[in-house]
């Protein structure tokens, strides 16, 4: 991110840049319960926060959380047809995972499945990412094989630090075998 590059470019001490665990572009709740909003390195997580302004955040009450969940279902997921209410709940879990992913030791994968093409699977993933990150979701074909080119392709996407990556039109549904992708997740 440009904010990290500016720090590195203006170092005059010759000391190495601080070690970070990742870059956070939006507020998130740390494992100890505090909400990370201050720009710079968060000492408890090692995340470099690039939020442009100190965003006032606080924990939701139970009632506010229930209202926010209903708002997400009503507004963000409006127009998407889910086979069951549980499927819609998984989409909400995906949004919440995008928000917290940088604080997770292992990030889960989500599959958007439908019994026919052009049903809005990729659009759903893009909307979820847009709500969280404020920018479009990287969408690509799932790399096949275990070659160095597959690693380079995946690394080039992950270096941009997206909250998620969408592998579109996975052959065979959700059955795939990739050492590279497993390591990345």
C-alpha positions in Angstrom: 0.0 0.0 0.0 1.1 3.6 -0.7 1.1 4.4 3.1 3.6 1.6 3.7 5.8 2.7 0.9 5.9 6.3 2.2 7.2 5.1 5.5 9.9 3.0 3.9 10.9 5.9 1.6 11.3 8.4 4.4 13.3 6.2 6.8 16.5 8.0 7.7 17.8 5.8 10.5 18.8 2.8 8.4 16.8 0.6 10.8 14.8 -2.1 9.2 11.1 -1.5 8.7 8.9 -3.0 11.5 7.6 -6.5 10.9 3.8 -6.6 10.2 1.4 -9.5 10.0 -0.8 -7.9 7.3 -2.5 -4.7 6.1 -5.9 -3.8 7.4 -7.9 -1.3 5.3 -11.0 -1.1 7.5 -11.8 -1.3 11.3 -11.9 -4.8 12.8 -12.3 -6.4 16.2 -9.1 -7.8 17.7 -9.1 -11.2 19.5 -8.9 -9.3 22.9 -12.1 -7.5 22.0 -10.8 -4.0 21.2 -11.7 -2.5 17.9 -8.8 -1.6 15.7 -9.2 1.8 14.1 -6.0 3.8 14.7 -3.8 4.3 11.6 -0.4 2.7 11.9 0.8 -0.6 13.5 -1.6 -2.2 15.9 0.7 -3.6 18.7 -1.6 -6.4 19.7 -2.0 -7.9 16.2 0.9 -6.6 14.2 -1.5 -5.4 11.5 -0.7 -2.2 9.7 -3.9 -0.1 9.6 -4.3 2.1 6.6 -7.7 3.6 7.6 -7.4 7.2 6.4 -9.1 8.7 9.4 -9.7 7.6 12.9 -13.2 6.0 12.5 -15.2 6.1 15.6 -16.3 2.5 16.4 -17.8 0.7 19.4 -19.1 -2.7 20.1 -22.8 -3.2 19.1 -25.4 -4.1 21.7 -27.3 -7.3 21.1 -30.3 -5.4 19.7 -28.1 -3.3 17.4 -26.3 -6.5 16.2 -29.7 -8.1 15.4 -30.8 -5.0 13.6 -27.6 -4.8 11.6 -28.0 -8.5 10.6 -31.5 -7.8 9.4 -30.3 -4.8 7.5 -27.6 -6.9 5.7 -30.2 -9.6 4.8 -32.7 -7.0 3.6 -30.4 -4.6 1.7 -27.1 -6.2 0.8 -28.6 -9.6 0.0 -31.7 -8.2 -1.6 -32.5 -9.8 -5.0 -30.4 -12.9 -4.5 -32.3 -16.2 -4.4 -31.1 -18.6 -1.8 -32.3 -22.2 -1.7 -32.7 -22.1 2.0 -32.4 -19.5 4.8 -29.3 -21.3 5.9 -27.7 -20.5 2.5 -28.4 -16.8 3.1 -26.8 -17.2 6.6 -23.7 -18.5 5.0 -23.5 -15.4 2.7 -23.7 -13.3 5.9 -21.0 -15.4 7.4 -18.9 -14.7 4.3 -19.3 -11.0 4.8 -18.3 -11.2 8.4 -15.3 -13.4 7.5 -14.1 -10.8 4.9 -14.1 -8.2 7.7 -12.2 -10.4 10.2 -10.0 -12.4 7.8 -6.7 -10.7 8.6 -7.2 -11.7 12.2 -7.8 -15.3 11.5 -5.0 -17.9 11.6 -6.8 -19.9 8.9 -9.2 -18.3 6.5 -12.2 -20.5 5.4 -13.2 -20.8 1.8 -16.8 -20.3 0.8 -18.5 -21.9 -2.3 -21.3 -20.1 -4.1 -23.1 -22.9 -5.9 -26.2 -23.0 -8.1 -27.8 -25.6 -10.4 -27.5 -23.3 -13.5 -25.3 -20.7 -15.0 -25.8 -16.9 -14.8 -27.7 -17.2 -11.4 -25.6 -14.4 -9.7 -23.0 -16.4 -7.9 -20.1 -14.2 -8.9 -22.2 -11.1 -8.5 -23.0 -12.1 -4.9 -19.3 -12.5 -4.1 -18.5 -9.2 -5.7 -21.3 -7.4 -3.7 -20.1 -9.0 -0.5 -16.5 -7.8 -1.1 -17.6 -4.3 -2.2 -19.6 -3.9 1.0 -16.5 -4.7 3.1 -13.6 -3.4 1.1 -15.2 -0.6 -0.9 -13.6 -1.9 -4.1 -14.2 -4.7 -6.6 -13.3 -8.3 -5.9 -10.5 -10.0 -7.8 -12.1 -12.7 -9.9 -10.0 -15.3 -11.8 -10.1 -18.9 -13.0 -8.9 -21.5 -10.4 -5.2 -22.2 -11.3 -4.7 -25.9 -12.1 -1.7 -28.0 -11.3 1.1 -27.4 -8.9 3.6 -25.5 -11.1 5.6 -22.5 -10.3 3.4 -20.5 -12.6 0.4 -21.3 -10.5 2.2 -20.1 -7.4 3.2 -16.9 -9.2 -0.3 -16.2 -10.4 -1.8 -16.7 -6.9 1.0 -14.6 -5.3 0.4 -11.7 -7.7 -3.2 -11.5 -6.6 -2.5 -11.9 -2.9 0.2 -9.2 -3.0 -2.6 -6.7 -3.6 -4.1 -7.7 -0.2 -7.7 -8.3 -1.2 -10.1 -9.3 1.6 -11.1 -12.3 -0.6 -10.4 -13.8 -4.0 -13.1 -15.4 -6.2 -12.2 -18.4 -8.3 -14.9 -18.4 -10.9 -16.3 -21.5 -12.7 -14.5 -24.1 -10.7 -14.7 -27.4 -12.6 -16.4 -30.2 -10.7 -18.0 -27.8 -8.2 -16.1 -27.7 -5.0 -13.8 -30.7 -5.5 -10.3 -29.5 -6.3 -6.9 -30.5 -5.2 -4.3 -27.7 -5.0 -1.4 -27.6 -2.5 -0.7 -24.0 -3.5 -4.3 -22.9 -2.8 -4.4 -24.9 0.5 -1.2 -23.1 1.6 -2.6 -19.7 0.6 -5.8 -20.3 2.6 
